[in-house]
Amino acid sequence: MLRYATFIAPLLMRKGTPNPVRVLTGYMGALFLSIFAGIFFLAALFTWIATTYGLDVAFLVIALILSVGAIGLTIMARVSQTIALKKAKDRHARIKGMLAAKEDPLSEHIPEEILTHPISQKILAQVEDKPFVAGATALGLGIMLSRQLLGEGD
């Protein structure tokens, strides 16, 4: 029974795609074709600049294009890291406020390390976003675990 609960619980907490292999294959195919098209674009640009202006200018232009792309990717990574850090801090503050507002007698006994752990924050955020689904999942898991522990299960 516990084996079934481990399969059902993640599906209830978030929607799964009907065919994840096909979706992943599509993304990988699009990525491969985009990289391939980029290589051919740079090769064509290099050839045109080399025949028009010379090899030194062609190498310089391609190097500048690749440098600008690398700088852009670095900036995008830093911005996304900053945004993720800000979201984590906001989520932590929201969860602390939610626990403090409910005046739950057990909330003062929850250690700070547990609340700041990314996995527990993700679970608490999902519970906050979808309280009905989380309650139904907790009820189902509780029933299955109680039957398993009491020996009434299969």
RANOR-V65232 format. One record per residue. N is the residue number from 1. PHI is phi in degrees with one decimal (999 if undefined). PSI is psi in degrees with one decimal (NA if undefined). Layout:
n->{N | N}
phi->{PHI | PHI}
psi->{PSI | PSI}
//
This chain:
n->{1 | 2 | 3 | 4 | 5 | 6 | 7 | 8 | 9 | 10 | 11 | 12 | 13 | 14 | 15 | 16 | 17 | 18 | 19 | 20 | 21 | 22 | 23 | 24 | 25 | 26 | 27 | 28 | 29 | 30 | 31 | 32 | 33 | 34 | 35 | 36 | 37 | 38 | 39 | 40 | 41 | 42 | 43 | 44 | 45 | 46 | 47 | 48 | 49 | 50 | 51 | 52 | 53 | 54 | 55 | 56 | 57 | 58 | 59 | 60 | 61 | 62 | 63 | 64 | 65 | 66 | 67 | 68 | 69 | 70 | 71 | 72 | 73 | 74 | 75 | 76 | 77 | 78 | 79 | 80 | 81 | 82 | 83 | 84 | 85 | 86 | 87 | 88 | 89 | 90 | 91 | 92 | 93 | 94 | 95 | 96 | 97 | 98 | 99 | 100 | 101 | 102 | 103 | 104 | 105 | 106 | 107 | 108 | 109 | 110 | 111 | 112 | 113 | 114 | 115 | 116 | 117 | 118 | 119 | 120 | 121 | 122 | 123 | 124 | 125 | 126 | 127 | 128 | 129 | 130 | 131 | 132 | 133 | 134 | 135 | 136 | 137 | 138 | 139 | 140 | 141 | 142 | 143 | 144 | 145 | 146 | 147 | 148 | 149 | 150 | 151 | 152 | 153 | 154}
phi->{999 | -65.1 | -62.7 | -68.2 | -65.3 | -69.3 | -85.1 | -81.7 | -57.6 | -64.7 | -70.5 | -75.9 | -73.9 | -143.4 | -80.5 | -94.3 | -79.6 | -63.5 | -141.0 | -66.7 | -66.6 | -66.7 | -64.6 | -64.6 | -63.6 | -64.0 | -64.3 | -66.6 | -63.6 | -64.4 | -64.2 | -61.7 | -67.5 | -66.0 | -63.6 | -62.5 | -65.5 | -62.8 | -63.3 | -67.3 | -63.3 | -65.3 | -66.2 | -66.0 | -63.8 | -60.2 | -63.5 | -65.5 | -68.6 | -65.8 | -76.4 | -87.0 | -114.7 | 116.5 | -68.1 | -64.0 | -68.9 | -64.1 | -63.0 | -64.5 | -66.0 | -64.4 | -63.7 | -64.7 | -62.6 | -67.1 | -66.4 | -62.7 | -63.0 | -65.8 | -64.3 | -61.6 | -65.5 | -64.8 | -64.0 | -61.9 | -66.1 | -66.8 | -65.2 | -66.9 | -66.8 | -65.4 | -65.3 | -64.2 | -64.9 | -65.1 | -63.5 | -65.3 | -65.6 | -63.4 | -63.5 | -63.0 | -65.1 | -63.9 | -67.8 | -61.6 | -65.4 | -64.1 | -68.9 | -72.8 | -70.9 | -82.2 | 50.8 | -76.5 | -67.2 | -86.7 | -66.3 | -73.9 | -93.9 | -79.8 | -65.6 | -64.1 | -63.5 | -69.6 | -69.8 | -87.3 | -67.5 | -60.9 | -68.4 | -68.5 | -65.5 | -65.4 | -65.5 | -64.5 | -67.5 | -66.7 | -65.3 | -68.2 | -72.6 | -129.9 | -67.9 | -67.3 | -65.7 | -66.1 | -65.5 | -65.5 | -65.7 | -64.1 | -64.0 | -63.1 | -64.5 | -63.6 | -65.5 | -64.7 | -67.7 | -66.5 | -67.3 | -66.7 | -72.5 | -83.7 | 85.5 | -90.8 | -82.2 | -80.6}
psi->{-38.9 | -31.8 | -40.9 | -35.9 | -36.5 | -23.7 | -34.9 | -38.7 | -47.9 | -30.9 | -32.1 | -33.3 | -30.9 | 153.3 | 136.0 | 157.7 | 151.3 | -36.8 | 86.8 | -27.1 | -41.3 | -40.0 | -45.9 | -38.9 | -39.6 | -43.2 | -43.2 | -39.3 | -43.2 | -40.4 | -44.5 | -45.6 | -34.9 | -43.1 | -43.1 | -42.6 | -38.7 | -40.9 | -44.3 | -36.1 | -45.5 | -36.5 | -42.0 | -41.9 | -42.5 | -45.2 | -44.0 | -44.0 | -36.8 | -38.9 | -29.0 | -47.5 | -16.7 | 163.3 | -38.0 | -40.1 | -37.3 | -45.4 | -39.4 | -43.5 | -44.2 | -40.6 | -39.9 | -41.9 | -45.2 | -35.9 | -43.5 | -39.8 | -41.8 | -41.3 | -41.7 | -43.0 | -37.0 | -44.1 | -42.3 | -39.5 | -42.0 | -40.5 | -43.7 | -34.0 | -41.1 | -41.9 | -42.4 | -39.8 | -41.5 | -41.8 | -39.3 | -41.2 | -42.3 | -42.2 | -41.7 | -44.0 | -39.5 | -41.7 | -42.7 | -42.2 | -39.6 | -43.2 | -36.1 | -34.4 | -28.3 | -9.8 | 46.2 | 126.7 | -21.1 | -17.4 | -28.9 | -15.0 | -3.2 | 122.2 | 151.8 | -32.5 | -34.9 | -41.4 | -30.8 | -8.6 | 135.1 | -35.3 | -44.1 | -34.2 | -38.7 | -42.3 | -45.3 | -34.5 | -38.7 | -37.6 | -40.1 | -38.3 | -37.9 | 74.8 | -35.0 | -45.3 | -39.5 | -39.6 | -41.9 | -39.0 | -43.2 | -39.6 | -45.6 | -45.0 | -38.0 | -42.0 | -44.8 | -42.2 | -39.4 | -39.0 | -36.8 | -43.0 | -33.2 | -7.5 | 14.8 | -8.3 | -178.1 | NA}
//
